[in-house]
Amino acid sequence: MMGRTSLVFSLIVAALLSGIAAQRTDCENATVADIVFLVDGSSSISPGNFQEVRSFLRNFIKALDIGPNKVRIGLAQYSDERRQEFLLKDHSDKKSLLAAVERIQLLGGGTETGKAMDFLQKQYFTKEAGSRVGQRVPQIAIVITDGESTDEVKEPAQKLRQDGVIVFGIGVGEANRKQLEAIANWPPDRFLHSLDSYQALQEQMEKLLETVCVSVVAQKEALAERYADIFFLVDSGIAQAQFVSFKNDLVRLINQINAGVSTYRVGVAQYGQDTQVEFLLNAHQTKQQLLSAVRGFRLRPQPNQPRNLGRALQNANTRFFTREAGGRAHLGARQFLVVVSGRDSDDPVSKEAQKIKSAGVTVVGMSAGASMDALLRFVSSGYAFDSPRVLILKDSIVTEKKDDITEDCKGANIADIVFIVDESGSIGQENFKLVRTFLHSIVSSLDVRPNKVRVGIVTYNEESTAQVHLDTFNNREEILQFINILPYRGGGTNTGAALNFTLDNIFIKEKGSRKSKGVQQVAVVITDGESQDSVLEAAISLRRADVTVYSVGIKDANMEELRDMASHPTDRHVFNVNSFTELKSLKHSLQKVICENIIDQAKDSSRESETKKACELKEEADIFFLMDDSGSIGNQDFKDMQNFIIKFFRTFKIGPDRVRVGLVKYADDPTLQFDLKDSSNVDNMETYVKNIAHQGGGTETGKALKSMGPHFRRAMQTRGHEVPNYLIVITDGESTDDVTAPAEELRQQGVTIFAIGVKDSNEAELLDIAGDPKRTIQVNHFDALKSINNDIIREICNEDGK
């Protein structure tokens, strides 16, 4: 019996010790934070329950590393009054902190949580109260309440969060869930905890502590200062006086930025005909070693030899910033190449400069004799200086540029944008941090507000998770704060399922989509590998729902899949980089294209109405569609063609004496579906098109073109005079017969031909049909037909076509 009792006791002790060990593991990296508890002390709380709160606070504090340079704790109590129990600066050791907790007495009174959070913002999270927000220390508020607040909580909580405070909500018993959701950070499953009783505080202690510690670590990483790698590339032929000025300034710069292997890393090389590395970024561990190396740096001029800056830039791109050379792009470090140039280069520089800039390196040009025009050929925008005095770079190096709404995006003020982010295991924690930084930069450029740009985020591996719905956040600051701690899980890569999930769960009115109000719907897919499921049909469904899709591929992403996902034209919707570090340079081009497209599409509605007016003035024309009905076309693809044709003729004034439209479909043989003389009104014609059945067969486009001659000749007879004749051919494959001769015959007859190729169509064959590259259009998928409709209509309705 004693043996069994001893065993049970041992198991209990082991369980307790394992729990303590788990807490330590979770919190061992949460070494620095400012944590303020806001404790409900209203009359609904009994003295016994208030004692449970004290016990919870004691155990919580015991698990943390308390100290003036470690974790600081503050506490406020509230009811319909606010009481300052102790500030963040008041207790610098665990013993005095625990004693202060024991002295807290229940306040009593009503429940005004909103005013209490305002009190926290103004009296606790300030420098004077001991907050270290200016020192990049995570700011945490933990609100514990058991009832419903009698005042407004949403705005005070929002202000706290906008100040960078992460707010946890702990609701006990009858606490109002809706109010708690307004108080706590998003998502609720992470930052909101509902408990049945105050006794459950102790039971949930480990889970609550773990969640807080994980958030502290994530916020600490997000707030961490991002240092820079700075490589100086010096022209070996500059004048001695210029070189002395440069070197003296470099010594001062190193001292002022406190350069070293763990802060700002510095490398130096010189160039003439060839490039010679003096020392790489990781060559010196301390500032003193670095200063010694700089003071010993001597130029080795190469008189009467060319100055090959282009070759030096190539060297810089392949050697200077690699991980092996001490480069830290993979850790999110900013990188600068500072070129001190004495004269214009003797070899081309632009191409090599573009390569290094594409890798995310900021290229700085400093003149020690070179012309400003020469510098502008290779520098990053805004980084050309008419001096070798490198100390002027200090602010640029030390102060990271804050991302804000860019000029390109100022007009892109209304859209619903959802980011679909791959979080599979092939990415890894390190690279996912770069994805977070990339997302942060893109969203920073958008005017995020409920009536402007709304942003959603889906992450996916084998499963998809709605991290942010389109109506989750009302402002940019809060969504940026969330992106900083966006979770990463690893796993597989089911991109197709993620696209379907986004269509069914995010682009819906119930979750904030404004599609029904005509607001543009945009999806940005970010992935680093090949999907384990098919993306094709899922992407088509998304695009058919009028969502513009951009695909961003990194490293091992499959280009064919990226094109399959993206909207038309792919050169404006597909982006691909070789590594996660290159996302930094992709940011500018992606946000520029997204914003330009949003602006262009917003203008499209006014352009459409202008086009419609112009086309209504089109007095007369005879237009035939020649529609591929072959077996390679699916039923939904066929429907896309029908919708394209219906939208097309709805732009014109249709009638027997105005614009007439006919349609022939073909596979092995052409079949007239309706003739020009049937053009009585638009509604009848829409019915004709909708009733066309898809049957399948081969692809004899030549025979179909040959059949069109008699139709156009008959058209002239039925009208009685000549009018402009147009033929619009839509095909998805290569013809099994010759198209050149019959197409030429039609053109000789005065017919203007547009050739639209879809999917596997032959580009040369389309040109043979149209006879003019301007009237040849290729799209990847049938759903993209809607995006080219206006291009053809404008061509037909222009002044020359009247």
KOLDREN-492760 format. One line per 2 residues: number of its first residue (from 1); their letters; for each residue y, z, x of C-alpha. Coordinates in steps of 0.2 Angstrom, whole numbers. Layout:
N
NUM> a> Y/Z/X; ... $
***
This chain:
802
1> mm> 0/0/0; 12/5/14 $
3> gr> 8/-12/22; 13/-22/6 $
5> ts> 29/-12/4; 33/-15/22 $
7> lv> 30/-34/20; 41/-34/4 $
9> fs> 55/-24/13; 54/-36/28 $
11> li> 55/-51/16; 71/-44/8 $
13> va> 79/-40/25; 75/-58/31 $
15> al> 82/-66/15; 98/-55/17 $
17> ls> 99/-60/36; 96/-78/32 $
19> gi> 111/-78/19; 122/-70/32 $
21> aa> 117/-83/45; 120/-97/33 $
23> qr> 138/-90/30; 141/-89/48 $
25> td> 135/-107/51; 146/-114/37 $
27> ce> 161/-104/43; 159/-105/62 $
29> na> 170/-120/62; 183/-114/50 $
31> tv> 192/-105/64; 210/-108/58 $
33> ad> 217/-107/41; 230/-98/30 $
35> iv> 222/-92/14; 231/-84/0 $
37> fl> 222/-76/-15; 231/-76/-32 $
39> vd> 222/-62/-42; 224/-60/-61 $
41> gs> 228/-42/-64; 231/-43/-83 $
43> ss> 226/-30/-96; 211/-40/-101 $
45> is> 203/-35/-84; 194/-17/-84 $
47> pg> 195/-6/-69; 177/-9/-66 $
49> nf> 179/-27/-66; 194/-26/-54 $
51> qe> 183/-16/-42; 171/-31/-42 $
53> vr> 186/-42/-37; 190/-30/-23 $
55> sf> 172/-30/-17; 172/-49/-18 $
57> lr> 188/-50/-7; 181/-38/5 $
59> nf> 165/-48/8; 174/-64/9 $
61> ik> 186/-57/22; 171/-50/32 $
63> al> 164/-67/34; 179/-75/42 $
65> di> 187/-74/59; 203/-65/56 $
67> gp> 217/-65/68; 235/-70/71 $
69> nk> 229/-87/79; 214/-88/68 $
71> vr> 212/-85/49; 226/-77/41 $
73> ig> 225/-69/23; 238/-66/10 $
75> la> 236/-59/-7; 247/-59/-23 $
77> qy> 243/-51/-40; 250/-56/-56 $
79> sd> 250/-53/-75; 267/-57/-84 $
81> er> 274/-50/-68; 271/-55/-50 $
83> rq> 267/-42/-36; 267/-46/-18 $
85> ef> 252/-36/-11; 253/-43/7 $
87> ll> 259/-59/15; 250/-70/28 $
89> kd> 260/-62/42; 256/-44/37 $
91> hs> 239/-41/44; 233/-48/61 $
93> dk> 216/-39/61; 201/-37/49 $
95> ks> 202/-18/49; 220/-17/42 $
97> ll> 216/-31/30; 201/-23/22 $
99> aa> 211/-7/21; 225/-16/12 $
101> ve> 213/-23/0; 206/-6/-5 $
103> ri> 224/0/-9; 227/-14/-22 $
105> ql> 229/-6/-40; 227/-16/-56 $
107> lg> 244/-22/-62; 241/-24/-81 $
109> gg> 251/-35/-93; 250/-53/-100 $
111> te> 244/-68/-91; 257/-80/-84 $
113> tg> 247/-90/-71; 260/-104/-70 $
115> ka> 274/-93/-64; 262/-84/-52 $
117> md> 259/-101/-43; 277/-104/-42 $
119> fl> 279/-87/-34; 265/-92/-22 $
121> qk> 274/-108/-17; 291/-100/-14 $
123> qy> 286/-83/-7; 269/-86/2 $
125> ft> 267/-103/9; 283/-102/19 $
127> ke> 286/-100/38; 295/-84/35 $
129> ag> 280/-77/26; 268/-82/40 $
131> sr> 262/-99/34; 258/-111/49 $
133> vg> 260/-127/39; 271/-134/52 $
135> qr> 257/-131/65; 244/-142/56 $
137> vp> 235/-126/49; 225/-129/33 $
139> qi> 234/-121/18; 222/-114/5 $
141> ai> 225/-105/-12; 211/-96/-22 $
143> vi> 216/-92/-40; 205/-80/-49 $
145> td> 208/-78/-67; 198/-72/-83 $
147> ge> 209/-78/-97; 221/-91/-104 $
149> st> 238/-93/-96; 253/-91/-109 $
151> de> 264/-103/-98; 262/-120/-91 $
153> vk> 251/-122/-76; 250/-140/-73 $
155> ep> 267/-143/-65; 267/-127/-54 $
157> aq> 249/-132/-47; 254/-150/-44 $
159> kl> 269/-144/-34; 257/-133/-23 $
161> rq> 245/-147/-20; 260/-159/-16 $
163> dg> 265/-147/-3; 248/-149/5 $
165> vi> 240/-133/-2; 221/-135/-7 $
167> vf> 219/-125/-23; 203/-117/-29 $
169> gi> 201/-111/-46; 189/-97/-50 $
171> gv> 187/-94/-69; 178/-79/-76 $
173> ge> 172/-76/-93; 184/-83/-106 $
175> an> 195/-92/-94; 202/-108/-100 $
177> rk> 192/-123/-93; 206/-136/-96 $
179> ql> 219/-125/-87; 208/-122/-73 $
181> ea> 205/-141/-71; 224/-143/-70 $
183> ia> 225/-129/-57; 212/-134/-45 $
185> nw> 210/-149/-33; 200/-163/-38 $
187> pp> 185/-165/-40; 181/-150/-51 $
189> dr> 163/-148/-45; 170/-144/-28 $
191> fl> 186/-134/-31; 183/-126/-48 $
193> hs> 170/-112/-51; 166/-105/-68 $
195> ld> 157/-88/-69; 151/-78/-83 $
197> sy> 156/-61/-77; 165/-53/-63 $
199> qa> 148/-47/-57; 144/-65/-54 $
201> lq> 157/-66/-40; 145/-57/-29 $
203> eq> 131/-68/-34; 141/-84/-30 $
205> me> 149/-77/-15; 139/-87/-2 $
207> kl> 142/-104/-12; 161/-100/-14 $
209> le> 163/-96/4; 153/-111/10 $
211> tv> 164/-122/-1; 180/-115/6 $
213> cv> 174/-116/24; 169/-134/22 $
215> sv> 186/-138/15; 195/-129/29 $
217> va> 186/-139/42; 189/-156/32 $
219> qk> 207/-151/31; 208/-146/49 $
221> ea> 201/-163/54; 214/-172/43 $
223> la> 229/-162/49; 223/-163/68 $
225> er> 236/-171/79; 231/-189/83 $
227> ya> 235/-191/102; 237/-208/110 $
229> di> 229/-218/124; 243/-226/134 $
231> ff> 240/-239/147; 254/-246/158 $
233> lv> 252/-264/165; 265/-267/178 $
235> ds> 271/-284/185; 267/-282/204 $
237> gi> 282/-293/208; 296/-283/200 $
239> aq> 311/-277/211; 309/-261/220 $
241> aq> 324/-253/212; 316/-257/195 $
243> fv> 300/-250/200; 307/-234/206 $
245> sf> 316/-232/189; 300/-235/180 $
247> kn> 290/-223/190; 303/-209/189 $
249> dl> 303/-211/170; 284/-211/169 $
251> vr> 283/-195/178; 296/-187/166 $
253> li> 286/-195/151; 270/-187/157 $
255> nq> 278/-170/159; 287/-171/142 $
257> in> 271/-176/132; 260/-165/142 $
259> ag> 248/-179/146; 230/-174/150 $
261> vs> 212/-179/146; 212/-169/130 $
263> ty> 229/-174/124; 239/-190/129 $
265> rv> 228/-201/141; 237/-212/153 $
267> gv> 230/-227/163; 239/-239/175 $
269> aq> 236/-256/182; 246/-270/190 $
271> yg> 246/-289/189; 251/-304/198 $
273> qd> 238/-318/200; 225/-306/197 $
275> tq> 224/-289/189; 221/-273/199 $
277> ve> 217/-256/190; 225/-241/198 $
279> fl> 216/-228/187; 208/-229/170 $
281> ln> 212/-217/155; 198/-205/159 $
283> ah> 201/-205/178; 211/-188/179 $
285> qt> 207/-172/169; 223/-163/171 $
287> kq> 242/-167/171; 244/-162/189 $
289> ql> 230/-174/194; 238/-188/184 $
291> ls> 256/-184/191; 249/-185/209 $
293> av> 241/-202/205; 257/-209/198 $
295> rg> 267/-203/213; 255/-212/224 $
297> fr> 256/-228/214; 262/-243/225 $
299> lr> 265/-261/221; 255/-274/230 $
301> pq> 266/-290/228; 258/-307/229 $
303> pn> 273/-318/235; 273/-336/229 $
305> qp> 258/-333/218; 258/-335/199 $
307> rn> 261/-321/187; 246/-322/175 $
309> lg> 250/-310/161; 238/-319/150 $
311> ra> 224/-316/161; 230/-298/163 $
313> lq> 230/-296/144; 212/-302/143 $
315> na> 207/-289/156; 216/-276/146 $
317> nt> 207/-281/130; 190/-280/138 $
319> rf> 192/-266/151; 206/-254/148 $
321> ft> 203/-246/131; 184/-246/130 $
323> re> 175/-230/127; 168/-230/144 $
325> ag> 185/-232/151; 191/-216/141 $
327> gr> 198/-225/126; 197/-215/110 $
329> ah> 199/-228/96; 183/-222/89 $
331> lg> 191/-204/87; 206/-212/78 $
333> ar> 217/-211/94; 232/-223/93 $
335> qf> 232/-235/108; 247/-242/117 $
337> lv> 248/-256/131; 265/-255/139 $
339> vv> 268/-271/149; 282/-270/162 $
341> sg> 287/-288/166; 298/-295/179 $
343> rd> 298/-313/174; 290/-325/162 $
345> sd> 271/-327/163; 264/-343/172 $
347> dp> 249/-343/160; 249/-343/140 $
349> vs> 250/-325/133; 251/-327/114 $
351> ke> 232/-330/111; 227/-315/122 $
353> aq> 240/-304/115; 234/-307/97 $
355> ki> 216/-303/102; 221/-286/109 $
357> ks> 233/-282/94; 219/-287/82 $
359> ag> 209/-273/91; 222/-261/85 $
361> vt> 232/-259/101; 251/-258/100 $
363> vv> 258/-270/113; 275/-264/121 $
365> gm> 285/-276/131; 298/-268/144 $
367> sa> 309/-280/154; 311/-278/172 $
369> ga> 318/-295/174; 308/-305/160 $
371> sm> 318/-313/146; 318/-305/129 $
373> da> 311/-322/122; 296/-320/134 $
375> ll> 293/-302/128; 293/-307/110 $
377> rf> 278/-319/113; 266/-305/116 $
379> vs> 273/-289/109; 269/-280/93 $
381> sg> 284/-281/80; 298/-269/85 $
383> ya> 291/-265/102; 302/-276/114 $
385> fd> 314/-267/126; 327/-274/138 $
387> sp> 323/-260/151; 309/-253/161 $
389> rv> 314/-235/157; 298/-230/149 $
391> li> 305/-213/144; 313/-222/128 $
393> lk> 295/-223/122; 292/-205/120 $
395> ds> 296/-204/101; 286/-219/97 $
397> iv> 271/-211/107; 273/-194/100 $
399> te> 278/-197/82; 265/-206/72 $
401> kk> 273/-218/60; 271/-212/43 $
403> dd> 264/-225/31; 275/-228/16 $
405> it> 277/-242/3; 279/-258/13 $
407> ed> 291/-272/10; 276/-283/5 $
409> ck> 271/-270/-8; 288/-266/-16 $
411> ga> 286/-279/-29; 267/-276/-32 $
413> ni> 272/-262/-44; 259/-263/-58 $
415> ad> 240/-264/-55; 224/-254/-57 $
417> iv> 215/-254/-40; 198/-247/-36 $
419> fi> 191/-245/-19; 172/-246/-18 $
421> vd> 167/-238/-2; 150/-239/7 $
423> es> 145/-222/14; 128/-226/20 $
425> gs> 119/-219/35; 123/-233/46 $
427> ig> 141/-228/46; 140/-210/53 $
429> qe> 153/-196/52; 164/-203/66 $
431> nf> 166/-220/59; 168/-213/41 $
433> kl> 184/-204/47; 191/-221/52 $
435> vr> 187/-227/35; 196/-212/28 $
437> tf> 211/-216/39; 211/-234/33 $
439> lh> 210/-230/15; 224/-217/18 $
441> si> 235/-231/26; 232/-244/12 $
443> vs> 235/-231/-2; 251/-225/7 $
445> sl> 258/-243/5; 256/-242/-14 $
447> dv> 268/-235/-28; 255/-223/-36 $
449> rp> 261/-217/-52; 254/-217/-70 $
451> nk> 265/-231/-76; 264/-241/-59 $
453> vr> 249/-242/-48; 234/-232/-52 $
455> vg> 220/-230/-39; 201/-226/-41 $
457> iv> 188/-223/-28; 169/-225/-29 $
459> ty> 158/-221/-15; 140/-227/-14 $
461> ne> 124/-226/-5; 108/-228/-15 $
463> es> 118/-221/-29; 136/-223/-34 $
465> ta> 148/-208/-36; 165/-209/-46 $
467> qv> 176/-199/-33; 192/-204/-42 $
469> hl> 195/-212/-59; 211/-222/-62 $
471> dt> 218/-208/-72; 213/-194/-61 $
473> fn> 229/-193/-50; 248/-194/-56 $
475> nr> 255/-196/-39; 252/-203/-21 $
477> ee> 253/-186/-12; 238/-179/-22 $
479> il> 227/-194/-20; 231/-195/-1 $
481> qf> 226/-177/1; 210/-180/-8 $
483> in> 206/-195/4; 208/-184/19 $
485> il> 193/-174/13; 183/-188/5 $
487> py> 165/-183/7; 152/-193/17 $
489> rg> 134/-192/13; 124/-206/21 $
491> gg> 109/-214/14; 105/-232/9 $
493> tn> 116/-247/4; 115/-253/-15 $
495> tg> 131/-263/-16; 126/-273/-31 $
497> aa> 123/-256/-41; 140/-250/-35 $
499> ln> 149/-265/-42; 140/-263/-59 $
501> ft> 144/-244/-59; 162/-248/-56 $
503> ld> 163/-261/-70; 154/-249/-82 $
505> ni> 162/-232/-77; 179/-235/-69 $
507> fi> 187/-251/-76; 186/-244/-94 $
509> ke> 200/-238/-105; 193/-220/-107 $
511> kg> 195/-218/-88; 213/-225/-86 $
513> sr> 210/-244/-85; 225/-253/-93 $
515> ks> 217/-270/-94; 220/-271/-113 $
517> kg> 239/-270/-109; 237/-285/-97 $
519> vq> 238/-274/-81; 229/-283/-66 $
521> qv> 212/-276/-62; 208/-276/-43 $
523> av> 192/-270/-33; 192/-268/-14 $
525> vi> 174/-267/-8; 172/-259/10 $
527> td> 155/-261/18; 147/-261/35 $
529> ge> 130/-269/32; 118/-279/21 $
531> sq> 115/-273/3; 97/-268/-1 $
533> ds> 100/-275/-19; 108/-292/-24 $
535> vl> 127/-292/-26; 128/-310/-33 $
537> ea> 126/-306/-52; 135/-290/-51 $
539> ai> 150/-297/-43; 151/-312/-55 $
541> sl> 150/-299/-70; 165/-290/-61 $
543> rr> 175/-306/-59; 171/-312/-77 $
545> ad> 179/-296/-83; 195/-302/-75 $
547> vt> 194/-290/-60; 200/-298/-43 $
549> vy> 188/-294/-30; 192/-292/-11 $
551> sv> 177/-289/1; 180/-280/18 $
553> gi> 166/-282/30; 164/-271/46 $
555> kd> 152/-274/60; 135/-279/53 $
557> an> 141/-284/36; 133/-300/29 $
559> me> 146/-314/28; 137/-323/14 $
561> el> 137/-307/4; 155/-304/7 $
563> rd> 159/-322/0; 147/-319/-14 $
565> ma> 157/-304/-20; 175/-310/-17 $
567> sh> 187/-319/-29; 193/-337/-26 $
569> pt> 199/-343/-14; 188/-333/-1 $
571> dr> 200/-336/13; 212/-324/4 $
573> hv> 199/-312/-2; 187/-310/12 $
575> fn> 191/-299/27; 179/-296/42 $
577> vn> 181/-285/58; 169/-282/72 $
579> sf> 171/-263/73; 177/-248/63 $
581> te> 191/-246/76; 198/-264/71 $
583> lk> 201/-257/53; 218/-251/60 $
585> sl> 224/-269/63; 216/-275/47 $
587> kh> 227/-263/37; 243/-274/38 $
589> sl> 235/-290/33; 224/-283/19 $
591> qk> 238/-274/11; 250/-289/13 $
593> vi> 238/-301/4; 233/-288/-10 $
595> ce> 251/-285/-14; 256/-304/-12 $
597> ni> 242/-308/-24; 247/-295/-37 $
599> id> 265/-301/-36; 259/-319/-38 $
601> qa> 247/-315/-52; 261/-306/-61 $
603> kd> 272/-322/-59; 258/-332/-66 $
605> ss> 260/-327/-84; 278/-333/-83 $
607> re> 273/-349/-74; 259/-351/-87 $
609> se> 272/-351/-101; 283/-363/-91 $
611> tk> 268/-375/-88; 264/-374/-107 $
613> ka> 282/-379/-111; 281/-393/-99 $
615> ce> 264/-399/-105; 270/-398/-123 $
617> lk> 283/-411/-118; 270/-422/-111 $
619> ee> 271/-435/-124; 255/-445/-122 $
621> ad> 239/-444/-111; 221/-448/-113 $
623> if> 210/-435/-104; 191/-435/-102 $
625> fl> 180/-421/-95; 164/-426/-86 $
627> md> 153/-410/-87; 138/-407/-76 $
629> ds> 123/-401/-87; 110/-401/-74 $
631> gs> 96/-388/-72; 104/-379/-57 $
633> ig> 118/-372/-69; 114/-356/-78 $
635> nq> 118/-352/-96; 133/-341/-91 $
637> df> 139/-354/-79; 139/-367/-93 $
639> kd> 149/-355/-103; 162/-353/-89 $
641> mq> 164/-372/-89; 166/-371/-108 $
643> nf> 180/-358/-107; 188/-368/-93 $
645> ii> 189/-383/-104; 195/-374/-119 $
647> kf> 209/-365/-109; 214/-382/-102 $
649> fr> 217/-391/-118; 225/-376/-127 $
651> tf> 240/-379/-115; 244/-397/-123 $
653> ki> 250/-403/-139; 234/-411/-145 $
655> gp> 234/-425/-158; 230/-443/-161 $
657> dr> 247/-448/-156; 250/-436/-142 $
659> vr> 237/-429/-129; 219/-434/-133 $
661> vg> 204/-426/-125; 186/-431/-125 $
663> lv> 170/-425/-116; 155/-432/-109 $
665> ky> 141/-421/-102; 128/-427/-90 $
667> ad> 112/-423/-81; 100/-438/-79 $
669> dp> 110/-447/-92; 127/-446/-99 $
671> tl> 130/-441/-117; 146/-442/-126 $
673> qf> 150/-425/-135; 166/-430/-143 $
675> dl> 178/-444/-141; 197/-446/-139 $
677> kd> 199/-451/-157; 191/-434/-163 $
679> ss> 207/-425/-156; 214/-420/-173 $
681> nv> 219/-402/-168; 215/-388/-155 $
683> dn> 205/-377/-166; 193/-391/-170 $
685> me> 191/-396/-152; 187/-378/-147 $
687> ty> 173/-378/-160; 166/-395/-153 $
689> vk> 166/-387/-135; 158/-371/-140 $
691> ni> 144/-380/-150; 139/-390/-134 $
693> ah> 121/-385/-129; 116/-383/-111 $
695> qg> 99/-393/-109; 97/-396/-90 $
697> gg> 90/-410/-80; 94/-419/-64 $
699> te> 111/-424/-56; 116/-442/-58 $
701> tg> 134/-441/-56; 136/-460/-51 $
703> ka> 128/-466/-68; 139/-454/-77 $
705> lk> 155/-460/-69; 150/-478/-72 $
707> sm> 148/-474/-91; 166/-468/-92 $
709> gp> 174/-486/-89; 170/-491/-107 $
711> hf> 177/-475/-114; 194/-477/-106 $
713> rr> 195/-496/-111; 191/-491/-129 $
715> am> 204/-478/-128; 218/-491/-124 $
717> qt> 212/-501/-139; 212/-486/-151 $
719> rg> 229/-481/-146; 236/-498/-144 $
721> he> 246/-496/-128; 244/-489/-111 $
723> vp> 246/-470/-107; 241/-460/-92 $
725> ny> 222/-458/-90; 214/-443/-82 $
727> li> 196/-439/-79; 191/-421/-74 $
729> vi> 173/-420/-66; 165/-404/-64 $
731> td> 148/-403/-54; 138/-390/-45 $
733> ge> 127/-400/-34; 125/-416/-24 $
735> st> 122/-432/-34; 105/-441/-33 $
737> dd> 114/-458/-34; 129/-466/-27 $
739> vt> 146/-461/-33; 158/-471/-22 $
741> ap> 158/-488/-31; 159/-481/-49 $
743> ae> 173/-469/-44; 183/-483/-36 $
745> el> 180/-494/-51; 188/-481/-62 $
747> rq> 203/-479/-51; 205/-498/-51 $
749> qg> 206/-496/-70; 221/-484/-68 $
751> vt> 211/-468/-70; 217/-453/-60 $
753> if> 201/-442/-56; 200/-424/-52 $
755> ai> 184/-418/-44; 179/-400/-45 $
757> gv> 164/-394/-35; 156/-377/-38 $
759> kd> 143/-368/-27; 132/-381/-18 $
761> sn> 143/-396/-21; 146/-409/-7 $
763> ea> 163/-409/-1; 162/-427/5 $
765> el> 155/-433/-11; 170/-424/-21 $
767> ld> 182/-434/-10; 173/-450/-14 $
769> ia> 175/-446/-32; 193/-441/-32 $
771> gd> 199/-453/-19; 212/-440/-14 $
773> pk> 210/-423/-5; 224/-416/-16 $
775> rt> 214/-419/-32; 198/-411/-24 $
777> iq> 194/-393/-28; 180/-382/-22 $
779> vn> 175/-365/-29; 161/-354/-24 $
781> hf> 156/-349/-42; 158/-355/-60 $
783> da> 168/-339/-64; 182/-345/-52 $
785> lk> 186/-360/-62; 198/-350/-72 $
787> si> 208/-347/-56; 211/-366/-54 $
789> nn> 215/-371/-71; 234/-371/-69 $
791> di> 233/-381/-53; 226/-396/-62 $
793> ir> 237/-394/-78; 253/-393/-67 $
795> ei> 248/-409/-58; 245/-418/-75 $
797> cn> 261/-411/-82; 273/-414/-68 $
799> ed> 288/-426/-70; 279/-441/-62 $
801> gk> 264/-439/-75; 275/-441/-90 $
***
